């Protein structure tokens, strides 16, 4: 149920065109957002995670990035995180995972 709610929220946030960022800016955002999400999962869940996919929101003023991956040693435990990178803060604002 939590997965479905998370996916609905994520889908609702992906609405319009992506803002104009250079390739370098996007790479830096992915890097810093990934670091924040990895640290968050380590601190909150005690998990080492691997982030292997990302997707920027398509909203014109989008300042969120969605990260997808899995718990190290347990690829069946898929994880999801939304990181808000407004003002360079890189705050994890939403997580989800498949662990039973």
MDTraj code that builds the backbone (N, CA, C; nanometers):
import mdtraj as md
import numpy as np

residues = "UNK UNK UNK UNK UNK UNK UNK UNK UNK UNK UNK UNK UNK UNK UNK UNK UNK UNK UNK UNK UNK UNK UNK UNK UNK UNK UNK UNK UNK UNK UNK UNK UNK UNK UNK UNK UNK UNK UNK UNK UNK UNK UNK UNK UNK UNK UNK UNK UNK UNK UNK UNK UNK UNK UNK UNK UNK UNK UNK UNK UNK UNK UNK UNK UNK UNK UNK UNK UNK UNK UNK UNK UNK UNK UNK UNK UNK UNK UNK UNK UNK UNK UNK UNK UNK UNK UNK UNK UNK UNK UNK UNK UNK UNK UNK UNK UNK UNK UNK UNK".split()
xyz = np.array([
    [0.0822, -0.1191, 0.0000],
    [0.0000, 0.0000, 0.0000],
    [0.0871, 0.1261, 0.0000],
    [0.1925, 0.1253, 0.0834],
    [0.2832, 0.2403, 0.0897],
    [0.3493, 0.2640, -0.0462],
    [0.3847, 0.1549, -0.1154],
    [0.4455, 0.1679, -0.2475],
    [0.3501, 0.2379, -0.3432],
    [0.2257, 0.1996, -0.3391],
    [0.1269, 0.2594, -0.4306],
    [0.1090, 0.4074, -0.4018],
    [0.1033, 0.4428, -0.2744],
    [0.0880, 0.5832, -0.2377],
    [0.2088, 0.6629, -0.2846],
    [0.3285, 0.6080, -0.2610],
    [0.4504, 0.6743, -0.3043],
    [0.4522, 0.6942, -0.4549],
    [0.4175, 0.5914, -0.5285],
    [0.4162, 0.6022, -0.6743],
    [0.3132, 0.7031, -0.7231],
    [0.1989, 0.7097, -0.6583],
    [0.0979, 0.8092, -0.6963],
    [0.1475, 0.9506, -0.6699],
    [0.2120, 0.9692, -0.5572],
    [0.2673, 1.1015, -0.5256],
    [0.3733, 1.1391, -0.6277],
    [0.4596, 1.0443, -0.6585],
    [0.5646, 1.0715, -0.7560],
    [0.5062, 1.1050, -0.8920],
    [0.4068, 1.0305, -0.9336],
    [0.3440, 1.0554, -1.0633],
    [0.2765, 1.1923, -1.0667],
    [0.2161, 1.2314, -0.9566],
    [0.1495, 1.3614, -0.9505],
    [0.2490, 1.4764, -0.9615],
    [0.3703, 1.4548, -0.9124],
    [0.4713, 1.5601, -0.9166],
    [0.5341, 1.5777, -1.0541],
    [0.5270, 1.4746, -1.1357],
    [0.5874, 1.4808, -1.2688],
    [0.4823, 1.5334, -1.3658],
    [0.4868, 1.6639, -1.3927],
    [0.3792, 1.7232, -1.4707],
    [0.4240, 1.7947, -1.5981],
    [0.5193, 1.8872, -1.5897],
    [0.5496, 1.9729, -1.7024],
    [0.6971, 1.9677, -1.7379],
    [0.7403, 2.0553, -1.8305],
    [0.8769, 2.0554, -1.8830],
    [0.9862, 2.0823, -1.7814],
    [1.1001, 2.0174, -1.7967],
    [1.2151, 2.0303, -1.7080],
    [1.2805, 2.1663, -1.7280],
    [1.3309, 2.2257, -1.6188],
    [1.3966, 2.3554, -1.6325],
    [1.5297, 2.3388, -1.7032],
    [1.5824, 2.4497, -1.7531],
    [1.7033, 2.4470, -1.8345],
    [1.8268, 2.4427, -1.7460],
    [1.8844, 2.3248, -1.7334],
    [2.0074, 2.3076, -1.6590],
    [2.1105, 2.2483, -1.7536],
    [2.2346, 2.2851, -1.7306],
    [2.3412, 2.2263, -1.8103],
    [2.3644, 2.0822, -1.7664],
    [2.4342, 2.0087, -1.8491],
    [2.4668, 1.8699, -1.8174],
    [2.5482, 1.8646, -1.6879],
    [2.6403, 1.9575, -1.6712],
    [2.7246, 1.9617, -1.5514],
    [2.6412, 1.9891, -1.4258],
    [2.5454, 2.0815, -1.4371],
    [2.4579, 2.1111, -1.3232],
    [2.3770, 1.9882, -1.2840],
    [2.3233, 1.9203, -1.3826],
    [2.2453, 1.7993, -1.3552],
    [2.3311, 1.6927, -1.2894],
    [2.4526, 1.6735, -1.3400],
    [2.5429, 1.5735, -1.2820],
    [2.5744, 1.6056, -1.1354],
    [2.5953, 1.7335, -1.1062],
    [2.6245, 1.7749, -0.9682],
    [2.5036, 1.7508, -0.8772],
    [2.3855, 1.7797, -0.9272],
    [2.2626, 1.7559, -0.8498],
    [2.2451, 1.6073, -0.8226],
    [2.2666, 1.5240, -0.9247],
    [2.2547, 1.3786, -0.9073],
    [2.3548, 1.3322, -0.8015],
    [2.4781, 1.3788, -0.8113],
    [2.5827, 1.3379, -0.7176],
    [2.5461, 1.3758, -0.5738],
    [2.5116, 1.5014, -0.5516],
    [2.4815, 1.5480, -0.4161],
    [2.3521, 1.4866, -0.3625],
    [2.2534, 1.4696, -0.4494],
    [2.1276, 1.4079, -0.4065],
    [2.1491, 1.2622, -0.3686],
    [2.2306, 1.1936, -0.4475],
    [2.2626, 1.0544, -0.4175],
    [2.3327, 1.0434, -0.2827],
    [2.4294, 1.1308, -0.2582],
    [2.5001, 1.1314, -0.1292],
    [2.4021, 1.1524, -0.0139],
    [2.3090, 1.2457, -0.0307],
    [2.2099, 1.2731, 0.0743],
    [2.1207, 1.1523, 0.0994],
    [2.0755, 1.0884, -0.0084],
    [1.9862, 0.9738, 0.0066],
    [2.0590, 0.8551, 0.0699],
    [2.1815, 0.8295, 0.0275],
    [2.2593, 0.7192, 0.0852],
    [2.2793, 0.7426, 0.2346],
    [2.3138, 0.8650, 0.2715],
    [2.3332, 0.8988, 0.4128],
    [2.2020, 0.8847, 0.4906],
    [2.0929, 0.9305, 0.4313],
    [1.9625, 0.9227, 0.4971],
    [1.9246, 0.7776, 0.5272],
    [1.9371, 0.6904, 0.4279],
    [1.9026, 0.5493, 0.4503],
    [1.9950, 0.4864, 0.5544],
    [2.1210, 0.5250, 0.5536],
    [2.2158, 0.4714, 0.6517],
    [2.1753, 0.5143, 0.7932],
    [2.1423, 0.6419, 0.8097],
    [2.1075, 0.6942, 0.9415],
    [1.9700, 0.6477, 0.9888],
    [1.8723, 0.6474, 0.8999],
    [1.7341, 0.6185, 0.9400],
    [1.6994, 0.4695, 0.9417],
    [1.7574, 0.3933, 0.8506],
    [1.7230, 0.2514, 0.8393],
    [1.8408, 0.1590, 0.8696],
    [1.9620, 0.2141, 0.8769],
    [2.0799, 0.1320, 0.8987],
    [2.1203, 0.0524, 0.7760],
    [2.0771, 0.0962, 0.6577],
    [2.1030, 0.0251, 0.5330],
    [2.2084, 0.0972, 0.4506],
    [2.2952, 0.0185, 0.3881],
    [2.3795, 0.0696, 0.2806],
    [2.2983, 0.0485, 0.1539],
    [2.2837, 0.1533, 0.0747],
    [2.2031, 0.1425, -0.0462],
    [2.2847, 0.1791, -0.1692],
    [2.2398, 0.1290, -0.2822],
    [2.2981, 0.1594, -0.4121],
    [2.1916, 0.2338, -0.4919],
    [2.2261, 0.3510, -0.5395],
    [2.1362, 0.4277, -0.6257],
    [2.1805, 0.4018, -0.7693],
    [2.0888, 0.3509, -0.8522],
    [2.1269, 0.3189, -0.9886],
    [2.0395, 0.3856, -1.0948],
    [1.9414, 0.4635, -1.0522],
    [1.8573, 0.5359, -1.1473],
    [1.8167, 0.6691, -1.0850],
    [1.7891, 0.7646, -1.1703],
    [1.7374, 0.8930, -1.1227],
    [1.6452, 0.9527, -1.2288],
    [1.5610, 1.0432, -1.1828],
    [1.4698, 1.1120, -1.2745],
    [1.4371, 1.2483, -1.2154],
    [1.4628, 1.3523, -1.2922],
    [1.4272, 1.4865, -1.2487],
    [1.2779, 1.5062, -1.2684],
    [1.2167, 1.5856, -1.1815],
    [1.0760, 1.6188, -1.2041],
    [1.0689, 1.7015, -1.3311],
    [0.9570, 1.6927, -1.3965],
    [0.9387, 1.7648, -1.5220],
    [0.8693, 1.8992, -1.5039],
    [0.8459, 1.9366, -1.3815],
    [0.7805, 2.0653, -1.3585],
    [0.8743, 2.1778, -1.3981],
    [0.8187, 2.2877, -1.4472],
    [0.8981, 2.4011, -1.4927],
    [0.9918, 2.4507, -1.3842],
    [0.9441, 2.4608, -1.2621],
    [1.0278, 2.5077, -1.1515],
    [1.0718, 2.3910, -1.0634],
    [1.0778, 2.2725, -1.1203],
    [1.1092, 2.1510, -1.0450],
    [1.2403, 2.1602, -0.9710],
    [1.2350, 2.1294, -0.8448],
    [1.3552, 2.1272, -0.7622],
    [1.3647, 1.9938, -0.6888],
    [1.3016, 1.8910, -0.7449],
    [1.3086, 1.7581, -0.6864],
    [1.3681, 1.6617, -0.7874],
    [1.4321, 1.5611, -0.7320],
    [1.4844, 1.4526, -0.8128],
    [1.4423, 1.3224, -0.7457],
    [1.4011, 1.2260, -0.8254],
    [1.3653, 1.0945, -0.7737],
    [1.4839, 1.0016, -0.7940],
    [1.5181, 0.9276, -0.6909],
    [1.6286, 0.8329, -0.6958],
    [1.5745, 0.6931, -0.6710],
    [1.6275, 0.5977, -0.7431],
    [1.5835, 0.4595, -0.7319],
    [1.7050, 0.3708, -0.7161],
    [1.6914, 0.2661, -0.6396],
    [1.8023, 0.1740, -0.6198],
    [1.7593, 0.0557, -0.5373],
    [1.8523, 0.0048, -0.4573],
    [1.8249, -0.1139, -0.3766],
    [1.9197, -0.1175, -0.2572],
    [1.8835, -0.1985, -0.1606],
    [1.9672, -0.2197, -0.0438],
    [2.0822, -0.3122, -0.0840],
    [2.2055, -0.2735, -0.0481],
    [2.3207, -0.3592, -0.0796],
    [2.2993, -0.4971, -0.0195],
    [2.3252, -0.5991, -0.0988],
    [2.3107, -0.7366, -0.0527],
    [2.1684, -0.7887, -0.0588],
    [2.0738, -0.7041, -0.0996],
    [1.9335, -0.7454, -0.1069],
    [1.8667, -0.6701, -0.2222],
    [1.8951, -0.7114, -0.3440],
    [1.8416, -0.6413, -0.4608],
    [1.6901, -0.6468, -0.4690],
    [1.6273, -0.7379, -0.3934],
    [1.4816, -0.7441, -0.3913],
    [1.4216, -0.6296, -0.3115],
    [1.5000, -0.5685, -0.2233],
    [1.4518, -0.4554, -0.1445],
    [1.4825, -0.3268, -0.2209],
    [1.3943, -0.2975, -0.3167],
    [1.4076, -0.1751, -0.3963],
    [1.3767, -0.0548, -0.3090],
    [1.4531, 0.0511, -0.3270],
    [1.4305, 0.1735, -0.2491],
    [1.4015, 0.2891, -0.3449],
    [1.3331, 0.3895, -0.2927],
    [1.2967, 0.5085, -0.3677],
    [1.3164, 0.6271, -0.2749],
    [1.3629, 0.7365, -0.3289],
    [1.3772, 0.8579, -0.2485],
    [1.3500, 0.9790, -0.3367],
    [1.2893, 1.0790, -0.2774],
    [1.2735, 1.2070, -0.3449],
    [1.3568, 1.3075, -0.2675],
    [1.4435, 1.3770, -0.3392],
    [1.5317, 1.4751, -0.2766],
    [1.4975, 1.6120, -0.3329],
    [1.4762, 1.7067, -0.2433],
    [1.4518, 1.8452, -0.2815],
    [1.5863, 1.9166, -0.2793],
    [1.6267, 1.9709, -0.3939],
    [1.7563, 2.0364, -0.4017],
    [1.7455, 2.1886, -0.4110],
    [1.6312, 2.2438, -0.3709],
    [1.6131, 2.3888, -0.3712],
    [1.7152, 2.4532, -0.2782],
    [1.7685, 2.5630, -0.3215],
    [1.8631, 2.6416, -0.2417],
    [1.9851, 2.5615, -0.1995],
    [2.0172, 2.4565, -0.2738],
    [2.1366, 2.3784, -0.2456],
    [2.1345, 2.3006, -0.1164],
    [2.0151, 2.2687, -0.0647],
    [2.0051, 2.2001, 0.0649],
    [2.0045, 2.0485, 0.0540],
    [1.9583, 1.9912, -0.0536],
    [1.9578, 1.8460, -0.0780],
    [1.8949, 1.7687, 0.0382],
    [1.7682, 1.7978, 0.0626],
    [1.6941, 1.7344, 0.1716],
    [1.6081, 1.6194, 0.1191],
    [1.6211, 1.5032, 0.1828],
    [1.5364, 1.3888, 0.1492],
    [1.3977, 1.4179, 0.2050],
    [1.2985, 1.4242, 0.1164],
    [1.1645, 1.4599, 0.1617],
    [1.0677, 1.3433, 0.1586],
    [1.1060, 1.2321, 0.0951],
    [1.0169, 1.1185, 0.0853],
    [1.0987, 0.9944, 0.0541],
    [1.0674, 0.8823, 0.1216],
    [1.1335, 0.7557, 0.0892],
    [1.0297, 0.6456, 0.0787],
    [1.0683, 0.5376, 0.0166],
    [0.9865, 0.4174, 0.0100],
    [1.0785, 0.2990, -0.0112],
    [1.0301, 0.1814, 0.0235],
    [1.1107, 0.0608, 0.0066],
    [1.0190, -0.0587, 0.0036],
    [1.0715, -0.1700, -0.0489],
    [0.9919, -0.2911, -0.0709],
    [1.0089, -0.3953, 0.0376],
    [1.0883, -0.3705, 0.1393],
    [1.1134, -0.4718, 0.2421],
    [0.9826, -0.5212, 0.3035],
    [0.9718, -0.6511, 0.3200],
    [0.8516, -0.7085, 0.3794],
    [0.8610, -0.7091, 0.5304],
])
top = md.Topology()
chain = top.add_chain()
for i, resn in enumerate(residues, 1):
    res = top.add_residue(resn, chain, resSeq=i)
    for name in ("N", "CA", "C"):
        top.add_atom(name, md.element.get_by_symbol(name[0]), res)
traj = md.Trajectory(xyz[None], top)
